[in-house]
Amino acid sequence: MMRSGILSVLISGAMLPALGQTPVRRQFAPVTTAKMNSIPVYTLPDAYKDRTAHPLPRAVDNSKQKFMPPWGWSIQGWSCANATATSYVYDYEVQFNRNIATSGSTPLYTYEYTYHFLNSNNQAEGGDGWMFIEAFDILKETGGASSADFGGFEAGNGNGAWMTGYDKYYNAMKNRVNEYYRIDASVATADEAIKQYLFDHADGSAAGGLMTFQINSESMPSSTIGGRRTFTNLGGGGGHALSIVGYDDDFQGGSYLTLNNWGDGLYWCPYKLLRAGGSLADKTYGTPVMFCRLKKDYSPKFAFKISITHDQRDKVALMTGVAPNAAATAPSKTKDYAGAFNFGGGAVPMMGKGQSGTIEIGLDLTDFASLITGKEARFFFNVVSKGGTGKINSVTLMDYTGGAVKEIPAADAGKAIASGATTSVSVAWSGTVGLADGEGGTGSRAKAGAASRLSAVRKMDILGRALGNQRTERSLPNPVFAK
């Protein structure tokens, strides 16, 4: 449906004012101190200090939860960290929040979605043990693709396929990560926070969540102890990633239950292997264990439906922006989508090697909603190009603020993407944006028994109180993480 109001398109072959475009870390490049420091440190709410009221069980095993994704499959290429982040930690959270029981032999959400953005169209290249960070960053901006929408759990391995179809991206948007957090497991006191999250998400839920951390795949010897496969050492270096799915305080002085992603299943990891002074812990940032929380009951307010053609996708970065004035000629705030559509995926057409150069995607614009203070705005779609040839075929603003979607197509399309410059398309909008922040309520999570177990904590703003270094939403454009 066409929305009444002013529509216009601005296309420029000249350089626009400098846009904030986030550099994406590539395989085996170091995680900078600035980047690690930007990830919030998680601290337990004060209510958990009362262990009489909120006791922790001696053992938890989330691999037996109905939300646990299947784990009899093996990763392809250097994708271990994308697999742990997307097909285990994130997948579990989506199923938990939507109360979806696992079925089938492969996860509902494919790691190939994030991995194909981050490699260079080479399944054997593009990942390392730290790349759950880049995967979480993408999941914050776009959400994750279901295996069904992506075309299959292992779809496109031979050509680095990117997903096409606006509705598929819209489905992903509704499961965006709100934030991801780190806990330094090199410090013994961190075990309490890790175990609480594994037990009940540290918010009184009826089940806990999963976590991930990096190790060295060339230094992970194991033996069978008391009938349990157990790591006897873990080396650092960032070459591999594991998931944490449970714990047992009574095994080997206390151990985490970890899941490998080579199809070989579960291993026990004594707490001591993660401690400072061991071969795994980094001298600067210890042993970061990470997890994510989703936006609850989230639905986009605004999105772009975009058709774009290009012959070398690693030569372009796609960005969006907004100005709170329909007459604006440039955005006042811009953003990219982390590692998605960001000079990645190899020198191949947009849909992959030997595939079409034309792709239809969706980009969520809801992060800009709080910046619209009046009843009008202008949304921008920017293509930053370093070379190659292509064109912006169409851009449509999808306005969901009134309930039923209103589609506002750009009046001019089929414009060439200027090589070595930024090409911008803008759409004017008028209307009213609600005051809700877009995160919604508590969702349909499985919460049986939660009120009786942690009613005191439920009265808090759990997420706000839980941050040891609470920060506001990342300003736009995204920061550059320099060494």
C-alpha positions as CSV (number, residue, x, y, z in Angstrom):
1,M,0.0,0.0,0.0
2,M,1.2,3.5,-0.8
3,R,1.4,5.9,2.2
4,S,0.4,9.4,1.6
5,G,3.2,12.0,1.9
6,I,6.3,13.2,0.2
7,L,8.5,10.6,-1.6
8,S,11.8,11.4,-3.1
9,V,15.1,9.7,-4.0
10,L,18.5,11.2,-3.8
11,I,21.3,9.5,-5.8
12,S,24.8,10.8,-5.7
13,G,27.9,9.7,-7.4
14,A,30.0,12.0,-5.4
15,M,31.4,11.3,-2.0
16,L,28.9,12.0,0.8
17,P,30.0,13.2,4.2
18,A,32.0,10.6,6.0
19,L,30.0,7.6,7.1
20,G,30.7,5.4,10.1
21,Q,31.5,1.9,8.7
22,T,32.7,-0.7,11.2
23,P,35.8,-2.6,10.2
24,V,35.2,-6.3,10.5
25,R,37.9,-8.5,12.1
26,R,39.0,-11.3,9.7
27,Q,40.3,-14.8,10.4
28,F,43.2,-14.9,13.0
29,A,43.4,-11.1,13.4
30,P,43.6,-10.3,17.1
31,V,40.6,-9.3,19.1
32,T,41.5,-5.8,20.2
33,T,41.4,-4.6,23.8
34,A,39.0,-1.9,22.7
35,K,36.6,-4.5,21.2
36,M,36.8,-6.8,24.2
37,N,36.2,-3.8,26.6
38,S,33.1,-2.8,24.5
39,I,31.4,-6.1,25.4
40,P,29.5,-5.7,28.7
41,V,30.7,-7.6,31.7
42,Y,27.9,-9.6,33.4
43,T,27.4,-9.4,37.1
44,L,24.7,-11.2,39.1
45,P,21.9,-9.2,40.6
46,D,22.2,-8.5,44.3
47,A,19.2,-10.8,45.1
48,Y,21.3,-13.8,44.4
49,K,23.6,-13.1,47.3
50,D,20.9,-14.7,49.5
51,R,21.7,-18.3,48.7
52,T,19.2,-19.5,51.3
53,A,16.4,-18.1,49.2
54,H,18.1,-18.9,45.9
55,P,20.2,-22.0,46.2
56,L,22.1,-23.4,43.2
57,P,21.8,-27.1,42.5
58,R,25.0,-29.1,42.5
59,A,24.6,-30.0,38.9
60,V,22.8,-28.8,35.7
61,D,22.6,-30.5,32.3
62,N,20.9,-28.3,29.6
63,S,21.8,-30.9,26.9
64,K,18.6,-32.7,28.2
65,Q,16.4,-29.6,27.8
66,K,13.7,-29.7,25.1
67,F,15.2,-26.5,23.7
68,M,18.7,-28.0,23.2
69,P,19.5,-28.1,19.5
70,P,20.6,-31.4,18.0
71,W,24.4,-32.0,18.3
72,G,25.2,-35.1,16.3
73,W,26.3,-33.1,13.2
74,S,29.8,-31.7,12.4
75,I,30.8,-28.2,11.2
76,Q,32.0,-27.4,7.8
77,G,35.4,-25.6,7.4
78,W,36.6,-23.1,10.0
79,S,33.1,-22.3,11.2
80,C,33.3,-23.5,14.8
81,A,32.7,-20.2,16.5
82,N,29.8,-19.3,14.2
83,A,28.4,-22.7,15.0
84,T,28.6,-22.3,18.7
85,A,27.2,-18.7,18.6
86,T,24.4,-19.2,16.1
87,S,23.4,-22.9,15.9
88,Y,23.8,-23.6,19.7
89,V,23.7,-20.5,21.9
90,Y,21.4,-18.3,19.7
91,D,19.3,-21.2,18.5
92,Y,18.7,-22.4,22.0
93,E,17.6,-18.9,23.1
94,V,15.1,-18.6,20.2
95,Q,13.6,-22.0,21.0
96,F,13.5,-21.1,24.7
97,N,11.9,-17.7,24.3
98,R,9.3,-19.1,21.9
99,N,8.9,-22.4,23.7
100,I,9.8,-24.5,20.7
101,A,10.9,-28.1,21.3
102,T,13.7,-29.5,19.3
103,S,13.0,-32.0,16.5
104,G,15.0,-33.4,13.6
105,S,18.7,-34.0,13.3
106,T,20.0,-30.4,12.7
107,P,19.4,-27.1,14.4
108,L,16.6,-24.8,13.5
109,Y,19.0,-21.9,12.9
110,T,22.0,-22.2,10.6
111,Y,25.5,-20.9,11.3
112,E,26.1,-20.6,7.6
113,Y,24.1,-17.4,7.6
114,T,26.7,-15.5,9.7
115,Y,29.7,-17.6,8.4
116,H,29.1,-16.8,4.8
117,F,29.1,-13.1,5.5
118,L,32.5,-13.4,7.3
119,N,34.5,-15.7,5.1
120,S,35.7,-14.9,1.6
121,N,33.6,-17.4,-0.3
122,N,35.9,-20.1,1.0
123,Q,34.3,-22.6,3.4
124,A,37.7,-23.5,4.7
125,E,38.6,-19.9,5.5
126,G,37.0,-17.1,7.4
127,G,36.7,-18.3,11.0
128,D,38.6,-18.7,14.2
129,G,37.8,-19.5,17.8
130,W,36.9,-15.9,18.6
131,M,34.5,-15.4,15.8
132,F,31.5,-15.9,18.0
133,I,32.0,-12.2,18.7
134,E,31.5,-11.2,15.0
135,A,28.6,-13.7,14.8
136,F,26.9,-12.2,17.8
137,D,27.4,-8.7,16.3
138,I,25.6,-9.8,13.2
139,L,22.8,-11.4,15.2
140,K,22.3,-8.2,17.1
141,E,21.8,-6.3,13.9
142,T,19.9,-8.7,11.7
143,G,18.8,-11.7,13.8
144,G,19.5,-15.2,12.5
145,A,18.2,-17.1,9.5
146,S,16.3,-20.3,10.1
147,S,17.6,-23.3,8.3
148,A,14.3,-23.4,6.4
149,D,14.5,-19.8,5.2
150,F,18.2,-20.2,4.3
151,G,17.5,-23.1,2.1
152,G,18.8,-25.8,4.4
153,F,21.1,-26.2,7.4
154,E,24.2,-26.6,5.2
155,A,22.9,-24.7,2.2
156,G,25.3,-22.9,-0.2
157,N,28.6,-24.3,1.2
158,G,30.0,-24.6,-2.3
159,N,29.2,-21.0,-3.3
160,G,29.1,-19.0,-0.1
161,A,25.4,-18.4,-0.6
162,W,23.6,-15.3,0.9
163,M,19.9,-15.5,1.6
164,T,17.5,-13.7,-0.7
165,G,13.9,-12.7,-0.1
166,Y,12.6,-9.8,2.1
167,D,10.2,-12.0,4.1
168,K,13.1,-14.3,5.2
169,Y,15.1,-11.3,6.5
170,Y,11.9,-10.0,8.2
171,N,11.6,-13.3,10.0
172,A,15.1,-13.0,11.2
173,M,14.6,-9.5,12.4
174,K,12.0,-10.7,14.9
175,N,14.7,-12.7,16.7
176,R,17.4,-10.1,17.0
177,V,19.9,-10.4,19.8
178,N,19.5,-7.5,22.3
179,E,23.0,-7.8,23.8
180,Y,25.7,-10.3,24.5
181,Y,27.9,-10.4,27.6
182,R,31.1,-11.8,28.9
183,I,32.2,-13.4,32.2
184,D,35.8,-13.9,33.0
185,A,36.1,-17.6,34.0
186,S,39.8,-17.2,34.9
187,V,38.6,-15.8,38.3
188,A,37.1,-18.5,40.6
189,T,34.3,-16.2,41.8
190,A,33.0,-16.0,38.3
191,D,31.8,-19.6,38.5
192,E,28.7,-18.5,40.5
193,A,27.5,-16.2,37.7
194,I,28.2,-18.8,35.0
195,K,26.4,-21.5,36.9
196,Q,23.4,-19.3,37.7
197,Y,23.0,-18.5,34.0
198,L,23.2,-22.2,33.2
199,F,20.6,-22.9,35.8
200,D,17.9,-20.3,35.3
201,H,19.2,-17.6,32.9
202,A,20.0,-15.6,36.0
203,D,16.5,-14.2,36.0
204,G,14.4,-16.9,37.6
205,S,13.4,-18.7,34.4
206,A,12.4,-22.4,34.4
207,A,15.6,-23.4,32.5
208,G,19.0,-22.0,31.9
209,G,20.9,-21.1,28.8
210,L,24.1,-22.0,26.9
211,M,27.4,-20.2,26.7
212,T,30.5,-20.3,24.5
213,F,34.3,-19.8,24.8
214,Q,37.4,-20.2,22.7
215,I,40.2,-22.8,23.0
216,N,43.0,-24.1,20.8
217,S,42.0,-27.1,18.7
218,E,45.6,-28.4,18.7
219,S,45.7,-28.4,22.5
220,M,42.6,-30.2,23.9
221,P,43.7,-33.6,25.1
222,S,41.1,-35.7,26.9
223,S,40.8,-39.0,28.8
224,T,37.9,-41.0,30.3
225,I,37.6,-40.4,34.0
226,G,34.8,-42.2,35.9
227,G,33.1,-43.0,32.7
228,R,33.1,-39.4,31.5
229,R,35.2,-37.9,28.7
230,T,37.2,-35.2,30.3
231,F,39.6,-32.6,29.0
232,T,42.9,-32.7,30.7
233,N,44.2,-29.5,29.3
234,L,43.0,-26.6,27.2
235,G,45.3,-24.3,25.3
236,G,44.7,-20.8,24.1
237,G,45.2,-19.2,20.8
238,G,41.7,-18.8,19.4
239,G,41.6,-21.7,16.9
240,H,38.4,-23.4,18.2
241,A,35.3,-22.7,20.1
242,L,33.1,-24.8,22.4
243,S,29.7,-24.5,24.0
244,I,29.0,-24.8,27.8
245,V,25.8,-26.6,28.4
246,G,25.9,-27.5,32.1
247,Y,28.1,-28.1,35.2
248,D,28.7,-30.6,38.0
249,D,30.3,-29.3,41.3
250,D,31.1,-32.8,42.4
251,F,33.1,-34.0,39.4
252,Q,36.9,-33.3,39.3
253,G,36.7,-30.5,41.9
254,G,33.9,-29.0,39.8
255,S,33.5,-29.1,36.0
256,Y,31.6,-27.6,33.1
257,L,29.8,-29.8,30.6
258,T,31.0,-28.6,27.2
259,L,29.9,-29.5,23.7
260,N,32.2,-29.8,20.8
261,N,30.9,-29.2,17.3
262,W,32.7,-31.9,15.4
263,G,29.9,-34.4,15.9
264,D,31.8,-36.0,18.8
265,G,29.5,-34.7,21.5
266,L,30.0,-33.8,25.2
267,Y,33.2,-33.4,27.3
268,W,33.7,-32.4,30.9
269,C,36.0,-29.5,31.5
270,P,37.3,-28.9,35.1
271,Y,36.9,-25.4,36.3
272,K,40.6,-25.2,36.9
273,L,41.4,-25.4,33.2
274,L,39.9,-22.0,32.7
275,R,41.7,-20.3,35.6
276,A,44.4,-17.6,35.5
277,G,47.8,-19.1,35.3
278,G,46.6,-21.9,33.0
279,S,47.4,-22.2,29.3
280,L,44.0,-21.0,28.2
281,A,43.6,-17.7,30.1
282,D,44.8,-14.6,28.3
283,K,47.0,-12.3,30.4
284,T,44.9,-9.2,29.4
285,Y,41.3,-10.4,29.4
286,G,41.4,-13.7,31.2
287,T,39.0,-16.5,29.9
288,P,35.9,-14.7,28.5
289,V,32.8,-16.9,28.5
290,M,29.9,-15.3,26.5
291,F,26.2,-15.6,26.1
292,C,23.4,-13.6,24.5
293,R,19.9,-12.3,25.4
294,L,17.3,-11.7,22.7
295,K,14.9,-8.8,22.3
296,K,11.7,-10.0,23.8
297,D,8.5,-9.9,21.8
298,Y,10.3,-7.8,19.2
299,S,8.7,-6.7,16.0
300,P,10.3,-4.1,13.6
301,K,8.7,-0.7,13.4
302,F,10.6,0.2,10.1
303,A,12.6,-1.8,7.6
304,F,13.9,-1.4,4.1
305,K,13.1,-3.9,1.4
306,I,16.0,-3.7,-1.0
307,S,16.8,-5.2,-4.4
308,I,20.4,-4.6,-5.3
309,T,22.7,-6.0,-8.1
310,H,26.5,-6.1,-7.9
311,D,29.2,-8.3,-9.4
312,Q,31.7,-8.2,-6.4
313,R,30.0,-8.2,-3.1
314,D,33.2,-7.7,-1.1
315,K,33.6,-4.3,-2.7
316,V,30.4,-2.9,-1.1
317,A,29.1,-2.1,2.3
318,L,25.4,-1.5,2.9
319,M,24.4,1.1,5.4
320,T,21.3,2.9,6.5
321,G,20.6,6.3,8.1
322,V,18.0,8.7,9.2
323,A,17.4,12.4,9.6
324,P,14.4,13.7,11.7
325,N,13.5,16.1,8.9
326,A,11.8,15.0,5.7
327,A,13.7,17.7,3.7
328,A,17.1,16.5,4.8
329,T,19.7,15.8,2.1
330,A,22.0,13.6,4.3
331,P,21.5,11.4,7.4
332,S,22.2,12.7,10.8
333,K,22.8,9.2,12.1
334,T,24.0,6.1,10.2
335,K,24.6,2.5,10.9
336,D,25.9,-0.6,9.3
337,Y,24.9,-4.2,10.1
338,A,28.2,-5.3,11.7
339,G,29.7,-8.1,9.5
340,A,26.7,-8.5,7.3
341,F,26.9,-6.9,3.8
342,N,30.1,-5.2,4.9
343,F,33.0,-5.7,2.4
344,G,32.8,-9.5,2.9
345,G,31.9,-12.7,1.2
346,G,34.5,-12.7,-1.5
347,A,34.8,-11.2,-5.0
348,V,31.7,-12.9,-6.3
349,P,28.1,-11.8,-7.2
350,M,25.7,-10.9,-4.4
351,M,24.2,-14.4,-4.0
352,G,27.5,-16.2,-4.2
353,K,29.9,-17.9,-6.6
354,G,28.3,-18.7,-9.9
355,Q,25.0,-17.3,-8.6
356,S,22.9,-14.3,-9.4
357,G,24.3,-10.8,-8.9
358,T,20.8,-9.6,-7.8
359,I,19.6,-10.2,-4.3
360,E,16.6,-9.0,-2.3
361,I,17.2,-8.3,1.3
362,G,15.7,-6.6,4.3
363,L,17.4,-4.2,6.8
364,D,15.9,-3.3,10.1
365,L,15.6,0.4,10.7
366,T,13.9,0.3,14.1
367,D,17.1,1.4,15.9
368,F,16.4,4.8,14.4
369,A,12.8,5.1,15.8
370,S,13.9,6.8,19.0
371,L,15.5,9.6,17.0
372,I,12.3,10.6,15.3
373,T,11.0,13.3,17.6
374,G,8.4,14.8,15.4
375,K,6.0,13.5,12.7
376,E,8.4,13.3,9.8
377,A,11.7,11.9,8.9
378,R,13.9,10.8,6.0
379,F,15.4,7.3,5.8
380,F,18.5,6.6,3.8
381,F,20.0,3.6,2.1
382,N,23.7,4.0,1.4
383,V,26.0,1.8,-0.7
384,V,29.7,2.4,0.0
385,S,31.6,1.1,-3.0
386,K,35.3,0.3,-3.4
387,G,34.9,-1.0,-7.0
388,G,33.0,-3.3,-9.2
389,T,29.7,-2.5,-11.0
390,G,26.1,-2.7,-9.8
391,K,22.9,-0.8,-9.3
392,I,20.2,-0.2,-6.7
393,N,17.2,-1.7,-8.3
394,S,14.5,-0.8,-5.8
395,V,14.2,0.4,-2.2
396,T,10.9,0.3,-0.3
397,L,10.3,1.6,3.2
398,M,8.2,-0.9,5.2
399,D,6.3,1.0,7.8
400,Y,4.8,-1.2,10.6
401,T,4.0,1.6,13.0
402,G,0.3,1.6,12.3
403,G,-0.3,-2.2,12.6
404,A,-0.7,-3.3,9.0
405,V,2.4,-2.6,6.9
406,K,2.5,0.4,4.6
407,E,4.9,0.1,1.8
408,I,6.5,3.3,0.6
409,P,8.5,2.7,-2.6
410,A,11.3,5.0,-3.7
411,A,10.1,7.0,-6.7
412,D,13.3,6.5,-8.7
413,A,15.2,3.2,-9.1
414,G,17.7,1.4,-11.3
415,K,20.5,3.9,-10.5
416,A,24.1,2.8,-11.0
417,I,26.3,2.3,-7.9
418,A,29.2,4.7,-8.3
419,S,32.5,2.9,-7.9
420,G,34.8,4.5,-5.3
421,A,32.0,6.6,-3.8
422,T,28.8,6.4,-1.8
423,T,25.5,6.1,-3.6
424,S,22.5,7.2,-1.5
425,V,18.8,6.6,-1.9
426,S,16.4,8.3,0.5
427,V,12.7,8.0,1.3
428,A,10.7,10.7,3.1
429,W,8.2,9.5,5.8
430,S,5.5,11.1,7.8
431,G,3.5,9.7,10.7
432,T,3.7,8.9,14.4
433,V,6.1,6.5,16.2
434,G,5.0,5.0,19.5
435,L,7.0,5.5,22.7
436,A,7.7,1.8,23.2
437,D,11.4,0.9,22.8
438,G,10.6,-2.0,20.6
439,E,11.7,-4.7,23.1
440,G,8.3,-5.5,24.3
441,G,7.3,-7.5,27.3
442,T,8.5,-10.8,28.8
443,G,7.8,-13.0,25.8
444,S,6.5,-16.6,25.8
445,R,9.4,-18.1,27.5
446,A,9.0,-21.3,29.4
447,K,8.7,-19.9,33.0
448,A,6.9,-22.6,35.0
449,G,7.9,-22.2,38.6
450,A,9.9,-19.0,38.0
451,A,7.8,-16.8,40.2
452,S,8.2,-19.0,43.2
453,R,12.0,-19.4,42.7
454,L,12.9,-15.8,42.1
455,S,10.0,-13.5,42.7
456,A,12.2,-10.9,44.4
457,V,14.5,-10.7,41.3
458,R,11.4,-10.4,39.0
459,K,10.6,-7.1,40.7
460,M,13.9,-5.6,39.4
461,D,14.9,-4.5,36.0
462,I,17.0,-7.7,35.7
463,L,18.9,-6.8,32.6
464,G,19.8,-3.3,33.8
465,R,20.8,-4.3,37.3
466,A,22.8,-7.3,36.0
467,L,25.4,-5.2,34.1
468,G,28.6,-4.6,36.1
469,N,29.5,-1.9,33.6
470,Q,26.1,-0.8,32.4
471,R,26.1,1.2,29.2
472,T,23.5,2.7,26.9
473,E,22.7,1.5,23.5
474,R,25.7,1.8,21.1
475,S,25.6,5.2,19.4
476,L,25.3,5.3,15.6
477,P,27.4,4.9,13.6
478,N,29.1,1.9,15.1
479,P,32.5,2.6,16.8
480,V,35.7,1.6,15.1
481,F,37.8,-0.8,17.2
482,A,41.4,0.1,16.7
483,K,44.3,-1.7,18.1
